[in-house]
Amino acid sequence: MLCILCLTSAGNAYGNAFDRQWCVVTTPWFEYLTDERIDTALATVADLARFRQLFMQLLPEAQGDSGLPLKMVMFRKQSDFYRATGSRHFGGYTLPSLFEYRLLMTPALSGAIARVAFHEYAHYLLRNQTNRSYPLWYEEGLATYLSAVNFDTNATTLGRLPHRRLQHTTRTIAKPSLGTVVTAVDVYNWSQRHINVFYDKAWLLVHFLRLGHQVGFDDLQQQLDTYLANPTRDFAEAFAITPKSMNQLLDRYRKRRRFGIESIAYREGESTTPTTRCLTDQERDFEIAVSLTTHNPKLSRKLLTKFDGDPTAARLIALSRTVPADKPDQAMRLVREALMIDANHSGALISLANNLVGGCTFVNTETCFDHWLEAAKHYRRALRIDPTRFDAAFGLGMAYTHTGRAGDAMNYLQVAYDKAPWAPSINFYLGEGYRIIGDKRAATYLTNARNWSTEGIWRKRAEIALARMQHTGIAAEAAPTQ
C-alpha cells in the first residue's frame, strides 16, 4: 500500500514559499484563492465582477449562467508561481475539466494583478459562456485585448495600444509568421521569443479586425464571424486574403499614429457582497496541490502527504492523480483506499471508473468491453449521488458508446456537451453516437473534433468516422434522438 501518512520535506525543498496565509473570496460566479492581502483580493474580485459584466455586454451570444464551477488561484509572488509550475514562459494556465475549472495565475512584471486575472477569466468565459471552440490565436488575442480594459466612471474603454509592444514583435518579418500564428494549436514548446511574437501578433490582429475600420481599413467583422463559425478555420477563404498579405496590412496598421478605440457605456450588474475566509494550512496545501497535479505532480504529491492524521477520500483521489501514468496499479490502490473511507464519494467512484478504462479508449478487446461495463456502473452510481458531476455523465456516455448502446449514450453526452461544447473529446463521442444511430448531425460534431483537437489520435479517429459516414451514406434528414 502506498504510504499516505508519511511526512515529507516540501517546505525544505521550496523554502517558505507555501507557508504564508491563504484566503478565499467567494462570489456567485467563482472562488478566488490567494496569498494577497484581503483588501487587495477584494479589489481584484470587484474588478473581475465588472469584467464579467463587460463580457456579457460585448458578446450577445453569452449564455449568462455560471458555467462550470470556477476557482482562481493567484500566487502573489512570481517566484512562488514559477517554482510551483516550473515554467517562466507563462503567467497563467487554464486547467479545464468537467468537474471544476481552475485558473492558475501570478501577476505580470508590471504587478497588474487585475490584468492577469482578466486575461485568464476571459478564457474561462469564452469557453463556458459560448458554444464555440475558438482558434488559439483568436482566443489568446481577444483575451489580451479584453484584459487591457480601462474602467472609467461611466464608461469602459477598450483598444488602447501600448506603443512599446508595437515596435518589434508585430513587424511583418518577425517570426513566427502570421500564417503559423493563425494555424497554431499549441505553443507550449515554443521559445520565449516566439511565444511573445505569437501573443503580440494575435492581439494586434484582433485589434485590427475589431477597430481597423475606424482608421480607414475595410470593416472585416462579417468575415470574422464567418471564419469563427466555420470549424474548418480556412483563414484565406474567410477573409479573402492570405495570412502573408494580412500581415502586410498589420504592418501598415501598426505604423499608424492614430488607432480606434471602443467606448462602452458601463451597465452595472447585480450587486453582490462576496464572503471571505482564510484557509487552514492543510486546506491551503490541498488547494495548491490540486492546482499543480498537471504542471508539478512531484510538488503536488509532497503537499498532499505533508500532514499527519487520517487521510480523507479527497486527498487520496488527488494523490492518485499525481501517480505516473506507467504505474496505474498505484493509482488504483489509492482510489480503492478512498472508497474504503467513503463508499459514497462521487469523485472516488468516477476515478475508479476512469482507472478501469484508462487504456481502453482506443482498444477494442473483450477485456476492455468488460471494463467499460463495470465502469458504467460506477459512473451511474456517482451521478445518482451527485447529479452535477458532468464528468460522470460524459464517462457514462463513453461507456455506453463502447458497449454498443449509442442511443442510450446520447442524453449523457449532450449533458456533457452543454457544459463544455469546446471539448474535442466530447464532440467526438457525440458525433460518433449520432453516426452510429444514423443521424446526419454527426458531421458537425466530428468535424469539430477533427479541427479542434490538439492531439493527432483524436483528429485521426474523427477523420475515420467522417469517412465512414460518407461510405455508409447517412440519410439527409436527421433522425430524432429524443
C-alpha positions in Angstrom: 0.0 0.0 0.0 1.3 3.4 -0.9 2.1 5.4 2.3 -0.2 8.4 2.5 0.8 9.4 6.1 4.5 9.7 5.5 5.9 13.2 6.4 7.8 14.9 3.6 10.0 18.0 3.4 8.1 20.1 0.9 8.9 23.2 3.0 12.7 22.4 2.9 12.8 21.8 -0.8 10.9 25.0 -1.6 11.9 27.3 1.3 8.9 29.0 2.9 7.2 29.7 -0.4 4.0 27.9 0.6 3.9 28.8 4.3 2.0 32.0 4.1 -1.6 32.6 4.9 -4.0 32.0 2.0 -7.7 33.2 1.9 -10.6 32.6 -0.4 -13.1 35.2 -1.6 -16.4 33.6 -2.7 -18.8 35.2 -5.2 -21.8 33.7 -7.1 -19.6 33.2 -10.1 -16.2 32.0 -8.8 -13.9 31.4 -5.8 -10.7 33.5 -5.7 -7.9 31.9 -3.7 -4.8 33.9 -3.0 -2.0 34.8 -0.6 -2.6 38.5 -1.3 -3.8 40.9 1.4 -7.5 40.7 1.8 -8.1 44.3 0.7 -6.1 43.6 -2.5 -8.0 40.4 -3.1 -11.4 42.1 -2.6 -10.4 44.9 -5.0 -9.4 42.4 -7.7 -12.7 40.4 -7.2 -14.7 43.6 -7.6 -12.8 44.3 -10.9 -13.5 40.8 -12.0 -17.2 41.2 -11.4 -17.1 44.4 -13.6 -15.1 42.5 -16.2 -17.7 39.7 -16.3 -20.5 42.3 -16.9 -18.5 43.8 -19.7 -18.0 40.4 -21.3 -21.8 39.8 -21.3 -22.4 43.2 -22.9 -19.8 42.6 -25.7 -20.8 39.0 -26.6 -24.6 38.8 -27.0 -24.3 35.0 -27.5 -23.1 34.6 -23.9 -25.3 32.2 -22.1 -25.4 34.1 -18.8 -25.3 31.1 -16.4 -22.4 30.3 -14.2 -21.0 27.6 -16.4 -18.6 25.0 -14.8 -17.6 25.8 -11.2 -14.5 28.1 -11.3 -11.6 28.5 -8.9 -9.0 31.2 -9.5 -5.7 30.5 -7.8 -3.5 33.7 -7.7 0.1 33.5 -6.4 1.1 36.9 -5.1 4.8 36.4 -5.9 6.1 35.4 -9.3 8.9 33.4 -7.7 6.3 31.1 -6.0 4.4 30.6 -9.2 7.5 29.7 -11.2 8.7 27.3 -8.5 5.2 25.7 -8.5 4.8 25.4 -12.2 8.4 25.0 -13.4 7.8 27.5 -16.2 8.8 31.1 -16.8 7.1 31.3 -20.2 3.6 31.9 -18.9 1.9 33.9 -16.2 -1.2 31.9 -16.2 -2.7 28.5 -17.0 -6.2 27.2 -17.6 -7.0 23.9 -16.0 -10.3 22.8 -17.5 -12.3 19.7 -16.6 -15.9 18.7 -16.4 -15.8 18.7 -12.6 -14.2 22.1 -11.9 -12.4 24.7 -14.0 -9.3 26.2 -12.4 -7.2 29.2 -13.3 -3.6 29.3 -12.0 -2.0 32.8 -12.1 0.6 35.2 -11.0 0.9 39.0 -11.6 2.7 40.2 -14.7 6.1 42.1 -14.3 4.1 45.3 -14.1 2.4 44.0 -11.0 -1.0 44.5 -12.5 -2.9 41.6 -10.8 -6.2 42.5 -12.4 -4.8 42.4 -15.9 -3.6 38.8 -15.5 -6.9 37.8 -13.8 -8.9 39.5 -16.6 -6.9 37.6 -19.3 -7.4 34.2 -17.6 -11.0 34.9 -16.7 -11.6 35.8 -20.4 -10.5 32.3 -21.4 -13.0 30.7 -18.9 -15.8 33.0 -20.1 -15.1 32.3 -23.8 -15.2 28.6 -23.2 -18.1 28.4 -20.7 -20.4 31.2 -21.9 -20.4 30.5 -25.6 -21.0 27.3 -27.6 -17.9 27.7 -29.8 -14.3 26.5 -29.6 -12.2 29.4 -30.8 -8.9 29.1 -32.7 -5.9 29.6 -30.4 -4.8 32.9 -31.9 -8.3 34.4 -31.6 -8.9 33.2 -28.0 -5.4 34.5 -26.9 -5.7 37.7 -28.9 -9.1 38.5 -27.6 -8.2 37.7 -24.0 -5.2 40.0 -24.3 -7.4 42.7 -25.9 -10.1 42.5 -23.2 -7.6 42.4 -20.4 -6.3 45.9 -21.2 -9.7 47.4 -20.4 -10.0 50.7 -18.6 -12.9 51.2 -16.3 -13.8 54.8 -16.1 -16.6 56.4 -14.0 -19.4 56.0 -16.6 -17.8 54.1 -19.5 -15.5 51.3 -20.3 -12.7 51.8 -22.8 -11.0 49.1 -24.9 -8.4 49.2 -27.6 -5.7 51.5 -26.3 -2.4 50.3 -27.8 0.9 50.5 -25.9 3.4 51.6 -28.5 6.3 49.7 -26.9 4.6 46.5 -27.9 4.2 47.6 -31.5 7.9 48.3 -32.2 9.4 44.8 -32.7 7.4 41.6 -32.4 4.5 42.7 -34.6 6.6 43.5 -37.6 6.0 41.6 -40.8 9.4 40.0 -40.7 9.1 38.8 -37.0 8.9 35.1 -36.7 6.8 33.1 -36.5 4.9 34.3 -39.5 1.2 35.2 -39.3 0.4 32.0 -41.2 2.0 30.0 -38.4 0.2 32.1 -35.8 -3.3 31.5 -37.2 -2.8 27.8 -37.6 -1.1 27.1 -34.2 -3.0 24.8 -31.8 -0.3 24.7 -29.1 2.6 27.0 -28.2 3.8 25.4 -25.0 7.1 24.1 -26.5 7.9 27.3 -28.4 10.8 29.5 -27.4 10.0 32.5 -25.3 10.7 34.9 -28.2 8.3 33.0 -30.5 5.7 32.9 -27.8 5.9 36.7 -27.4 5.6 37.2 -31.1 2.6 34.8 -31.2 0.7 36.7 -28.5 1.5 40.1 -29.9 0.5 39.3 -33.4 -2.7 37.6 -32.2 -3.5 40.6 -30.1 -2.8 43.1 -32.9 -4.8 41.0 -35.4 -7.8 41.0 -33.1 -7.4 44.8 -32.6 -7.3 45.3 -36.4 -10.3 43.2 -37.0 -12.4 45.0 -34.4 -11.2 48.5 -34.9 -9.3 48.8 -38.2 -12.4 50.2 -40.0 -12.2 53.3 -37.7 -9.0 54.4 -39.3 -9.7 53.8 -42.9 -9.3 50.0 -43.4 -12.1 47.7 -44.5 -14.7 46.5 -42.0 -14.0 42.8 -41.6 -16.5 41.9 -38.9 -18.7 39.8 -41.2 -15.7 37.9 -42.5 -14.6 37.3 -38.9 -18.0 36.0 -38.0 -17.9 33.6 -41.0 -14.4 32.5 -40.0 -15.3 31.8 -36.4 -18.5 29.9 -37.3 -16.7 27.6 -39.7 -14.8 24.8 -37.9 -12.5 24.3 -40.9 -10.8 27.6 -40.0 -9.7 28.4 -43.5 -8.3 31.9 -42.9 -7.6 32.8 -46.6 -11.1 31.7 -47.7 -12.9 33.5 -44.9 -11.0 36.8 -45.2 -10.3 36.6 -49.0 -6.6 37.4 -48.2 -3.6 35.2 -47.4 -2.1 35.4 -43.9 1.1 36.9 -45.6 -0.9 39.7 -47.1 -2.8 40.2 -43.9 0.5 40.5 -42.1 1.4 43.3 -44.5 -1.9 45.1 -43.6 -1.0 44.7 -39.9 2.4 46.3 -40.6 0.7 49.3 -42.2 -1.8 49.4 -39.3 0.8 49.4 -36.5 2.6 52.3 -38.2 -0.4 54.5 -37.8 -0.2 57.3 -35.3 -3.9 57.0 -34.6 -5.9 54.0 -33.6 -9.6 53.3 -32.9 -10.9 52.5 -29.5 -14.1 51.1 -28.2 -16.1 53.1 -25.6 -18.9 51.1 -24.0 -21.4 52.6 -21.6 -21.0 50.7 -18.4 -24.1 48.8 -17.3 -24.0 47.9 -13.7 -24.7 44.3 -13.0 -26.4 42.7 -10.0 -24.9 43.8 -6.7 -23.5 41.0 -4.5 -21.3 41.0 -1.4 -18.5 38.5 -1.5 -17.6 36.4 1.5 -14.1 35.9 2.7 -12.5 33.1 4.7 -8.9 32.3 5.4 -7.7 28.7 4.9 -6.0 26.4 7.3 -2.5 25.2 6.4 -3.9 21.9 5.3 -6.7 23.5 3.2 -4.1 25.7 1.6 -1.8 22.8 0.7 -4.7 20.8 -0.6 -5.9 23.6 -2.9 -2.4 24.3 -4.2 -1.7 20.6 -4.7 -4.9 20.1 -6.7 -3.9 23.0 -8.9 -0.4 21.5 -9.6 -1.2 17.9 -10.5 -0.6 18.6 -14.2 2.3 21.1 -14.0 4.2 19.8 -11.0 2.9 16.4 -9.8 6.0 15.9 -7.6 5.3 19.1 -5.6 1.6 18.3 -5.6 2.4 14.9 -4.1 4.6 16.4 -1.4 1.9 18.9 -0.4 -0.7 16.2 -0.2 1.4 14.0 2.1 2.7 16.8 4.3 0.4 16.4 7.3 -0.1 13.8 10.0 -3.5 12.4 10.6 -6.1 10.3 8.9 -6.2 10.8 5.1 -9.5 11.9 3.5 -11.0 10.4 0.4 -10.5 13.8 -1.4 -6.8 13.8 -0.5 -6.3 10.2 -1.7 -8.1 10.9 -5.0 -6.0 14.0 -5.6 -2.9 12.0 -4.7 -3.9 9.3 -7.2 -3.7 11.9 -10.0 0.0 12.5 -9.2 1.0 8.9 -9.8 3.0 8.4 -13.0 1.0 7.0 -16.0 3.2 3.9 -16.1 2.1 2.9 -12.5 -1.7 2.5 -12.8 -1.8 -0.1 -10.0 -0.6 2.5 -7.5 -3.3 4.9 -8.6 -5.9 2.2 -8.4 -4.8 1.3 -4.8 -5.3 4.9 -3.7 -8.7 5.1 -5.3 -9.9 1.9 -3.6 -8.5 3.2 -0.3 -10.5 6.3 -0.8 -13.7 4.2 -1.3 -12.9 2.4 1.9 -13.0 5.7 3.7 -16.1 6.9 1.9 -18.0 4.4 -0.2 -20.3 7.1 -1.5 -17.7 9.6 -2.6 -18.7 10.5 -6.1 -15.2 11.6 -7.1 -13.7 8.3 -5.9 -16.3 6.4 -7.9 -15.5 8.4 -11.1 -11.8 7.9 -10.5 -12.3 4.2 -10.1 -14.2 4.1 -13.4 -11.6 6.2 -15.2 -8.8 4.0 -14.0 -10.6 0.8 -15.1 -10.9 2.1 -18.7 -7.7 4.1 -18.7 -6.1 2.0 -21.5 -9.3 1.2 -23.4 -10.2 4.4 -25.2 -8.5 3.2 -28.4 -8.5 -0.5 -27.8 -11.4 -2.9 -28.6 -10.8 -6.1 -26.7 -13.1 -8.4 -24.7 -11.3 -7.3 -21.5 -11.9 -3.7 -22.3 -15.5 -4.4 -23.1 -15.9 -5.8 -19.6 -14.1 -2.9 -18.1 -16.4 -0.4 -19.8 -19.4 -2.4 -18.5 -18.0 -2.2 -14.9 -17.1 1.5 -15.3 -20.7 2.3 -16.4 -21.9 1.0 -13.0 -19.6 3.3 -11.2 -20.4 6.3 -13.4 -24.2 5.7 -12.9 -23.8 5.5 -9.1 -21.7 8.7 -9.0 -24.4 10.5 -10.9 -27.1 9.3 -8.6 -25.1 10.6 -5.6 -24.2 13.9 -7.3 -26.2 14.9 -10.4 -23.9 17.8 -11.0 -20.9 15.6 -11.8 -20.8 16.2 -15.5 -17.6 14.2 -15.8 -19.6 11.2 -14.7 -22.2 12.0 -17.3 -19.5 12.1 -20.0 -17.9 8.9 -18.7 -21.3 7.1 -18.8 -21.8 8.3 -22.4 -18.4 6.9 -23.4 -19.1 3.6 -21.6 -22.5 3.2 -23.4 -20.9 4.0 -26.7 -18.1 1.4 -26.2 -20.6 -1.3 -25.2 -23.0 -0.9 -28.1 -25.6 1.4 -26.5 -25.1 4.5 -28.6 -28.8 5.5 -28.3 -28.6 5.4 -24.5 -25.3 7.4 -24.6 -26.8 10.4 -26.3 -28.5 12.1 -23.4 -25.5 11.8 -21.2 -23.1 13.1 -23.9 -25.5 16.0 -24.6 -25.4 16.9 -20.9 -21.6 17.0 -21.0 -21.6 18.9 -24.3 -23.9 21.6 -22.9 -21.3 22.3 -20.2 -18.2 22.0 -22.4 -19.1 22.5 -26.1 -15.4 23.4 -26.7 -14.0 20.0 -25.7 -12.8 17.9 -28.7 -13.3 14.6 -27.0 -17.0 15.4 -26.1 -17.6 16.5 -29.7 -16.0 13.2 -31.0 -18.2 10.9 -28.8 -21.4 13.0 -29.5 -20.6 12.8 -33.2 -19.8 9.1 -33.1 -23.1 8.4 -31.3 -25.0 10.3 -33.9 -23.1 8.5 -36.7 -23.9 5.1 -35.2 -27.7 5.8 -34.9 -27.7 7.2 -38.5 -28.2 10.9 -37.7 -26.6 13.5 -40.0 -25.8 15.8 -37.1 -22.8 13.6 -36.6 -20.9 15.5 -39.2 -20.9 18.8 -37.3 -19.5 17.3 -34.0 -17.0 15.0 -35.8 -15.7 18.0 -37.8 -15.4 20.0 -34.6 -13.4 17.2 -33.0 -11.1 16.9 -36.1 -10.4 20.6 -36.3 -10.2 21.5 -32.6 -8.2 18.7 -31.2 -4.5 19.3 -30.3 -3.9 15.5 -30.3 -3.3 13.7 -33.5 -5.0 10.5 -32.5 -8.4 12.3 -31.9 -8.1 14.0 -35.2 -7.4 10.7 -36.9 -10.4 9.0 -35.3 -12.7 11.8 -36.3 -11.5 11.6 -39.9 -12.1 7.9 -39.9 -15.6 8.4 -38.5 -16.3 11.1 -41.2 -15.1 8.7 -43.9 -17.5 6.0 -42.6 -20.3 8.5 -42.8 -19.6 9.1 -46.5 -19.2 5.3 -47.1 -22.5 4.4 -45.5 -24.4 7.3 -46.8 -26.3 8.6 -43.7 -29.8 9.8 -44.6 -30.1 13.5 -45.4 -32.8 14.1 -42.9 -31.8 14.0 -39.2 -33.4 11.1 -37.3 -35.0 12.1 -33.9 -32.8 11.3 -30.9 -35.0 12.2 -28.0 
